[in-house]
Amino acid sequence: MNKIISIGILFFVLGNASLFAQAKTDDILVARDTLKSTDIDPLTPAKAAFYSAVLPGLGQAYNKKYWKIPLVYGAIGTSLYFYLDSNKKYNQYREAYKRRLEGYSDDDYSYLDNARLIAGQKFYQRNRDLSALFVVAFYALNIIDANVDAALLQFNVNENLSVKPVIYPNNVTFKTNVGLTFNYNF
């Protein structure tokens, strides 16, 4: 009986050894990374800024933020409208004042005295200059927005890192406390 058991164990060991001996070395299992890797193009923010500098709103279209384009044109267009309107009224007050100094009094501003014409010129000149400053500021803001938005699109944003506002009562003073919670999941 001992011979039969020892022969059985011998066949079992040799059978398993032959199975392991026939295993292919080509079939190696490789664990893949579960995180999705995206290539980062460092020139993307520069391209977006260049496109916005060439044509306002084009950088936002490059970033696929189409909803920002009407805001860009609304801000620049409104400032440009007020610039042109103030410039036109400034020139009207200026021409009326110059005509009055030349001795003509048959203009649209005959009901105003010289001090009011000068005050009107200063008012519309100041508004014209501020509107020009706003046009330049909104144009620069358009370029900066396209650049920053393109740079932020390259960041990996997932649910592992979160910031949430929290409102909780204080048990001692019975007042409401406000805070932020920072969560990081591994």
C-alpha positions in Angstrom: 0.0 0.0 0.0 2.9 2.3 0.7 4.3 1.6 -2.8 1.0 2.7 -4.3 0.9 5.9 -2.3 4.5 6.7 -3.1 4.0 6.0 -6.8 0.9 8.3 -6.7 2.8 11.1 -5.1 5.6 10.6 -7.7 3.2 10.9 -10.6 1.6 13.9 -8.9 4.9 15.7 -8.5 6.1 14.8 -12.0 2.8 15.8 -13.6 2.8 19.2 -12.0 6.5 19.7 -12.8 5.8 18.9 -16.4 2.9 21.4 -16.4 5.1 24.1 -15.1 7.9 23.2 -17.5 5.5 23.8 -20.4 4.5 27.3 -19.4 5.4 29.9 -22.0 7.7 32.7 -21.0 6.0 35.0 -23.6 2.8 35.3 -21.7 3.8 37.7 -19.0 1.0 39.6 -17.4 1.7 43.3 -17.0 -0.4 45.5 -14.7 -1.6 48.5 -16.5 -1.8 51.9 -15.0 -5.5 52.7 -14.3 -5.0 56.5 -14.5 -5.6 58.1 -17.9 -2.5 59.9 -19.1 -2.9 62.8 -21.3 -0.1 64.6 -23.1 0.5 68.2 -22.1 1.2 70.7 -24.8 3.1 73.6 -23.2 2.4 75.8 -26.2 -1.4 75.6 -25.8 -1.7 78.7 -23.6 0.5 80.7 -25.9 -1.6 79.7 -28.9 -4.8 80.7 -27.1 -3.3 84.1 -26.1 -2.0 84.7 -29.7 -5.4 83.8 -31.2 -7.1 86.2 -28.8 -4.7 88.9 -29.6 -5.3 88.6 -33.3 -9.1 88.5 -33.0 -10.9 88.9 -29.7 -12.8 85.8 -28.8 -10.8 83.5 -31.0 -8.7 82.2 -28.1 -12.0 81.4 -26.2 -13.1 79.4 -29.3 -9.8 77.6 -29.4 -10.3 76.6 -25.7 -13.9 75.5 -26.6 -15.4 78.1 -24.2 -17.9 79.4 -26.7 -20.1 81.0 -24.1 -17.4 83.6 -23.3 -17.3 85.0 -26.9 -20.5 87.2 -26.5 -19.1 88.5 -23.2 -15.9 89.5 -24.8 -17.6 91.3 -27.7 -20.2 92.8 -25.3 -17.6 94.3 -23.1 -15.3 95.6 -25.8 -18.3 96.7 -28.0 -20.0 98.6 -25.1 -16.7 100.4 -24.2 -16.1 101.2 -27.8 -19.6 102.6 -28.2 -19.2 104.9 -25.2 -15.8 106.0 -26.5 -17.2 107.0 -29.9 -20.3 108.7 -28.4 -18.2 110.7 -25.9 -15.7 111.6 -28.6 -18.5 112.9 -30.9 -20.1 115.0 -28.1 -16.7 116.3 -27.0 -16.1 117.5 -30.6 -19.5 119.1 -30.7 -18.9 121.0 -27.5 -15.5 122.0 -28.7 -16.7 123.2 -32.1 -19.5 125.2 -30.4 -17.0 126.8 -28.0 -14.6 127.7 -30.9 -17.5 129.1 -33.0 -18.6 131.2 -30.0 -15.1 132.6 -29.6 -15.1 133.5 -33.4 -18.3 135.5 -32.9 -20.9 133.0 -34.2 -24.0 132.4 -32.0 -26.3 130.4 -34.3 -25.4 126.9 -33.1 -27.3 124.2 -31.1 -25.6 125.2 -27.9 -26.6 128.9 -27.8 -28.5 128.4 -24.6 -25.2 127.5 -22.8 -22.7 130.0 -21.6 -18.9 129.6 -22.1 -18.3 128.0 -18.7 -20.9 125.3 -19.4 -19.3 124.6 -22.8 -15.9 124.2 -21.2 -17.3 122.0 -18.5 -19.1 119.9 -21.2 -15.8 119.5 -23.0 -14.0 118.4 -19.9 -16.8 115.9 -19.0 -16.9 114.2 -22.4 -13.1 114.3 -22.7 -12.8 112.5 -19.4 -15.5 109.9 -20.4 -13.8 109.4 -23.7 -10.4 108.7 -22.1 -12.0 106.3 -19.5 -13.8 104.5 -22.3 -10.6 104.1 -24.2 -9.0 102.7 -21.1 -11.8 100.2 -20.7 -11.5 99.1 -24.3 -7.8 98.4 -23.8 -8.4 96.7 -20.4 -11.1 94.4 -21.8 -8.9 93.6 -24.8 -6.1 92.6 -22.4 -8.5 90.8 -20.1 -9.6 88.8 -23.2 -6.0 87.7 -23.9 -5.3 86.9 -20.2 -8.5 84.9 -19.9 -7.7 82.8 -23.0 -4.2 82.1 -21.7 -5.2 81.2 -18.2 -8.1 79.1 -19.3 -5.9 77.1 -21.7 -3.3 76.6 -18.9 -6.0 75.4 -16.5 -7.4 72.9 -19.0 -4.2 70.9 -18.8 -4.6 70.2 -15.0 -5.8 66.8 -13.9 -9.1 67.4 -12.0 -10.8 64.4 -10.5 -12.9 63.6 -7.5 -10.0 62.5 -5.3 -9.4 66.1 -4.3 -12.3 68.2 -3.3 -13.0 71.4 -1.4 -16.5 71.9 -0.1 -18.1 74.7 2.1 -19.6 73.5 5.3 -22.1 75.2 7.6 -22.4 73.6 11.1 -23.8 74.8 14.4 -21.6 75.5 17.5 -23.0 73.6 20.5 -21.5 76.0 23.0 -22.6 79.4 21.6 -25.5 78.2 19.4 -24.2 80.2 16.5 -23.6 79.0 13.0 -20.0 78.3 11.9 -18.8 78.4 8.4 -15.8 76.5 7.1 -14.2 74.6 4.3 -13.4 70.9 4.1 -10.5 69.6 2.1 -10.8 66.0 1.1 -8.2 63.8 -0.5 -9.0 60.2 -1.3 -6.3 57.7 -2.0 
